[in-house]
Amino acid sequence: MKLNNQWVRLSPPRILVLGFAGIILLGTLLLMLPVSSRSGDSLPFIDALFTATSAVCVTGLVVVDTGTHFTVLGQVILAVLIQIGGLGFMTMSTLVAIAFKRRISLRERLILQEAMNQSTMEGIVRLIRKVVAYSLILEAVCGTLFAIRWSFDMPVGQAIYYGYWHAISMFNNAGFDMFGDFRSLTGYVYDPLVNFTAMFLIVAGGIGFVVLSDLVDYRKTRKLSLHSKVVLLTTGLLIGFGALVIFVFEYSNPQTLGSLNWGGKILGSFFQSVTPRTAGANTLDIAGLRQATQFFIIILMFIGASPGSTGGGIKTTTFIIMVGAVIAMMRGREDIVFFRYRLEQERIFKALTVTLLALLLIIAVTMLLTMTEDSGFLMILFETTSAFSTVGLSMGLTLKLTTFGKLMICFMMFAGRLGPITLAYALGQKKGKELYKYPEGKMIIG
C-alpha cells in the first residue's frame, strides 16, 4: 500500500521517465534471450541495453546488425519496442484501457498531456484514439506499398514481412533496417517508390499527431491551427533548403551524388534532407559525405521533428520561435508574430530553455567522448547529436564505441526521447507560480 501511495504521488514527468526506463529494461532482457539471436548465444548486456534503448527511443543507432544478428523473434521484439516507443507507453496503456472500456482517470490524463506535449487536457483521450488510428492506417498502407515493391526482389512472404516491419520503423522515425551490413536503403537510391514512401512516412510521423489530425479534419473545418501552420511551413522550408544545400555540396562528390545521374542526385538530396527529421534511414553513405555536409546535417538533426510526434530534436517550433525572436529584435519589435498571432512570453522562454539545455547536454557529452573514444571531433559530435535527436544516422562511430561511450549514447537517446525539460522536471521539482516579483534591474547586452 505504501509503495502504491508513493507511485500515486509521483509527478507525470517522473512516471514517464520510469515508464520508459522499465520498457527499456524489459526489452533488454528479451533481446538477451538466446532465441533472439541467430547464433543461439545471449547478446551481451551492454549491447542488448544499447539496442533496446535505441528501439524504445526510436533512434536507430545499432551495435549489431539487425538483419543478420537477430532471429525473426528478435526482430519482432524490436518492432514492438519501436511501436511502443514511438507512440509512447502511456498511449498504448490508454488504448488497452479504452479496449476494456475502463474510465481514464484525471491523473492518467495529466500524464498523457505531459507525454503528448499538450498545453491542455481537453480532448486528450480523443487525440489518443486518433494517434493510434492514424498510425495503424499509415503503416498498413505504406507497408503494403513496400511489400509490393520488394516482392520483385525477394520471396513474397519475406517482402510482406519486410514491408510492414520497415513501415513501422519509418513512421516511428526509428531508422532500423533489415537489409544487412548496415547499408540501410542505399541499394534503393534510384527507386522513386521506396524513396517517396519512406519520405512520406518519415514526414507524417515527424510533423506530430496534432498536425495530422488538423490535416485530416481540414475538409470539414477549412482551417488549420497556428501550430499546424507553423509546423508545416517550417518543415517544408527545412526540407527544401536542406535538399538544395546537400545537392550543392555533394554534386561533384564521387562518393555520393557525383556517381549518380540527375534523378539519383535529386532523390538522394531530398532523402538526406528528410531523414534528419530524426528518421535515421539513408540512401547515401553518410561517412562519404563532405565535412561541410555532415556539419549541416548535424544542424538539421539538432532541429529535429515537431512536438507531439515520434521524432526528437529541439523541435521545429522551438527553432522557428528562436528565429522569430532574432528577427523581432532586429526590427525593434517586442513581440514575435506568426500568421497575425502574437506569441506569449512563456513560449519564448520555454523555447530558449529547451535550446540551451540541449546545447549544453550535447557539448558536455561530446567533450566527455572526445576523451574516451578514438575518433575525430566531427564524428563524435555527429554521433552525439544523432543520439540526442533520436535520429540514428551514423558516420561509423557506433560500432567502435567503448562501454563508457555506449552508456553515454544510451543516456543521450533517453534524454532526447523524453525531452530535456521533462527530464529536468523529473530530476528536480516543478514549482508553482511565484507569489511576488523582485524589482526590475538593467543589464547591458551585446
N, C-alpha and C positions, 0 to 999 in steps of 0.2 A: 504494500500500500504506500509505503514511504517512497519507494522508487517511482511508482506511478505519479505521486504528487510532485516529485522533482521533475518528471518528464513534462507534466502539465505546465509547470512554471517556466519551462524553457521558452526563450523568445523564438519567434519564427525563423530568424537567421540561424540560430543555433540548431534548430531542428533540421533545417536544410543542410547544414554542414554535416551533422551527424547522420542524416539520411543518406547523403551521397557517399560519405565515408563507409557506411555499412554496406551499401551496394557494391562498392569497390572491393571491400574485404571479401564479400561473398563471391564476387566474380573471380578474385584472385584464387580462392580455394578451388573453385570449379575448373579454372584453367590449369591448375596444378595436377589435376587428376590424370593418371596415365592414359585413360581412354580419350583424353582431349588432344593428345599428341600422337602423330603418326608413328613416331619411333617407339611408342609404348613406355617411354621414360617420363618421369614427372618433370615438368618445367620448373626451373629454379624459382624460388620465392620472389626474388627481386625482379626477374623478368616477367613473371606472372602478374606481380603488382603493377609493373610499368604498363603492361598490355591492358590490364583491367582498368587502370586509371585513364589510359588513352581512349578506351572504348566508352566508358561511362561519361567522361568529359568531352566526348565526341571530337577528339583531336586527330588521331591517325598516325602519330609517331609510333614506330614499332622497332623492337629489338630482335624479333624473329619474324620470318616471312609468313604472312597469314595464309597464303595459298599453298605453301609446301609443308609448313610445320604442323598445322592443326588438322585434326580429323573433321569430318562433317559435324560431329557433335561439338567440337571446339569452336568451329565456325558459327554454328547456330547459337552457341552461348554468347559469342561476340556480337552477333546481330541483335540478340535480345538486350544485351548490355547497352548497345548503341541506341536502340529504340527507347529504352528507359532513360538513358542519359540525355537524349535529345529532347524528349517530351517532358522529362522531369519526373522523379519518382512520385511526387505529390499528384501530378496529373494522372499517372497510372493508378494510384491508390484511389483517387476520386472516381475514376472510371469503374473500378471494381465496386465501389460503394453505390454508384448510380445503378449498376447492373443488378445489385441485390436490393435496390430500392431503399437504401439507407439514407437518412437525412444527413446532409453535410452541415456540421456544426459551425458556429461562429469562429472558433479557433482555427478550424481547418480552412475556412475561407480567408482568414488572415494570413495563414501560411501560403495559400495559393496566390494571394495578392502579392506577397513577397517574391514567390517563385516566378511569377509571370511578369514581375516588374511593373505592376499596375498601380495607379495612384488612388484607386478606389476599389471597394469590394463589390460594387454594383455590377451585376451581370457576370460575375466571375465564373460561376458554375456553367452558365450558358456558353461562355467563352471556352471553357474546358471541353465541352461537348463538340464545339466547332473545331477545336485543335485536333482532337482525335479523328474526327470525320475527315477533315481536310488532309491530314497526314496519311491516313489509310487509302483515300481515293487517289491522291497524287502518287504515292508509292506503287499502288496497283497499276495505274495507267502507264506510268513511265517504266515500271518493271516489265510490263508486257512488251513495250517498245524495245527495251534492251534485249529481252528474250527472243523476239522475232529477228533482230539484227544478228545476235550471236548464234542463232540456230544455223546460220550459214558457215560458221567457223568451228562448231563443236556439236556433239550429240544434243538432241532436242531436250532431253531431261536435264543435262548439265546447263544448257542455255537458259532454261526456265529458272533453275536454281541460282545461277549467276545473275540473271536479270533482276530478280526480286531482292536478292542479297545486296547487290550494288545500288539498287534504288533506295533501300533503307539507309545505306551508308551515305549516299549523296544527299538525300533530302535532309538528313540529320547533320549534314556538314561534317561527317566523320573522317572521310578520306581513306578508310581501309579499302583494300582491293584484294582479289584472289587470283591475279594473273601470274603471280610468282616472280621471283628475282627482283622484287621491289621496283617493278617497272611501271606500276600504275596504268594509265591509259596512253602511254607513249606509243603503243602499237596502233592507235586509232587517231593519230593527229590529223589524218586526211578525211576521216569519216564524219560527214555532217550530221547523221542521225545520232551517233553516240555523243558527239560534241554538244549539239543543241539540247538533247535530252538531259545530259549531265548538267549543263549550264542552267537549264530551266529548273531542275531540282535544287541546285545549289542556291539560286536566287530566291526561289519560292520558300525554301527553308530558312534563308538568311534575312528576309525582309520583315519577318515577325508575323505572328498569327493575328494580331490586331489588324495589320495592313491587309492580310489575306482575307479576313472577314469583311473589311471595308470594300475590297475589290469585288468579292462575291455578291455583296449587297448593293453594289453600285447601280445595277439595273433597276432596283426598286427605289433607292434613295436619291439617285442622281447627284450625290455629293460625297466628298472624301473629307475625313477629319484633317486637321492641321498636321497631326503626327504622320498620317499616311502620305500627305502631300510632300512633307519634308523628307521622309524616308525614301520615297520613290524618286524624287528629284536628286537627292544626294547619291543614292545607289546608281542611278543612271549616269550621272556625271563622273563618278569614280570609275565605273566600268569603261565608259567611253574614253576618258582621259587616260586611264591606265593602259588600255589597249593601244592607244596612239603612242604613248611613251615606250612601251615594250617593243612595238613594231619598229620605231626609230632606232632604239638602242641595239636591237638584235637583228636588224635587217641583213647585215652583212656578216653575222657571226656564223661560221661554218658548223659550229657545234649545235646550233639551234635553228633559227629561221633561215640562215644563209643557205642551208641544204634543201629547203623546201620550195615548192612552186608558189604562185601567188595565193592560191586557195589555202594551202597549208600555212602560209605566213599569216593570213588574216584570221583563220580559225585558231592557230596557235597563239596569236597575240590576244585575242578575246578570251580564250580559255584561261590563259595565265593571268589575265586581269580579273576574271570572275572568281577563280579559285582562292585568292587571298580573302574573299568574303568569309573565310575560315573553313573551306571545304577540304583542302589538302590533296586532292587529286591533281595530277599534272599530265600534260601531253608532251612537254618539252623537258629535257634534262636540266633540272634546277642547278646542279653543280656546274653545268656547262655555260650557264648564263654569264654575261659580263658582270663585273662587280657593281657597276652603276645600276644595272637592272636588279640585281639581288638586293641592293640597298633600297631601291624604290619599292620592291615587293615587301620589304620589312615595314615600310611606311604604310602600305596598303593593309598588311596584316595587323598592324597596330590599331588601325581604324576599325577593321573587322566588319561584323554584320550589324543588324539593327536590334533594338530592345525587344524582349519577348519572343526571341527566335531561338533556333537551335545553334546559333553561332556565338562567337566570343568577340574579343577586342574591346576597345573603349566604346564602341558603337557609333554608327553613322550620325545619330542625333547629337551625341556629345561632340563629335568633330565639327559638325556644321554650326553648333552653338558657339564653339571656340572661334571659328572663322567669323561668325556674325559679330562676336564681341570685338574682334580686331577691327572689322570694317566700321562698326558703330563708333569706336574710339577714334579712328582716323577721320571720320566725318564729323566729329564733335557732338555725337548724339549720346543720350543717356540710356536709351532703350534699344534692345535687339528686336527687330521686327521681321517676321516671316509671313508672307501672304496676308498682310494687313492685320496681323495679330502680334501683340507685344508679349514677350516672354517675362514671366515673373522672376524676381531676383533669385529665388530658391533654386530654380532650374539651372541658372547660370553658375551658382556656387557649387551645385552638385556636379555639373559638367567639369568644372575646374578641379574639383576634388578627385573625381574618377581619373582624369587625365594625369594629374600629378602623382597619385598613388600608383597608377600603372607604370609611369615612367620610373619612379623610384624603385619599384619592385624589379622591373626589367634590368635597370642599371645595377642594382645590388647583386642579383643572381648572376648577371653577366660577369661582373668583377670577380665573384667567387669562382666561377667556372674557368676563367682565364688562368687561375692558379692551380686548378686540378686537372684540366683537360689539355691534351697535347694537340691543340688546333689553333688556327688563326682567329683573330678577334672577330672578323666579319662572320665567320661560320658560327661562332659561339653566340653572337648577337642574333643571328638569323634563327638559330635553334631555340634560343630563349624566348624570343618574340613569338615564334611559331607555337611554342608550348603555351605561353600565357594567353594568346589569342585563340587557342584551341584550333589552329589551322591544320597542322600536320605536314606541311611542306618541310623538306629537309635537304640540306646540302651534303648529307652523308655522315654527320657527326653522331647521330643516334646510335649507330652500330658500334661506335668506338668509345662510348661513354663509360666512365668508371662507375663504381657502385654509388659513390657520392653524387656524381653527375646525374645518374638515373633518378636518385631520390630528389634532387633539386628540380629536375624537369617534371617529375611527378607532382611536386608541390606547385609548380607554376601552372600545370594543366588544371589542377584542382582549384587554385586561386582564380584562374581565368574563367573557368566554367561558372563558379559561384558569383564572381564579380568582386572587385576589391572592397566596395562599400559593404556588401553583405558579409564578407569575411571579417572586416573591421568591426562591424556591429556584433558579430558572433563572438569575437575575441574580447570585445570591450562591453560597454553598456550604453545603449542608446538612451539619451536623456530627453526630457520634455522641453517645452519652450521656456526660455529664461523669464523670470518674473520681474527683472529690472534690466536697465541698459546703462553702460558706462558712458561717461562724457565723450564726445567726439574728439578725436585727435587728428593731426595732419602729418603726413609724411611726404617726402619728395620721391617721386617715381621717375625712373628713366634718366 
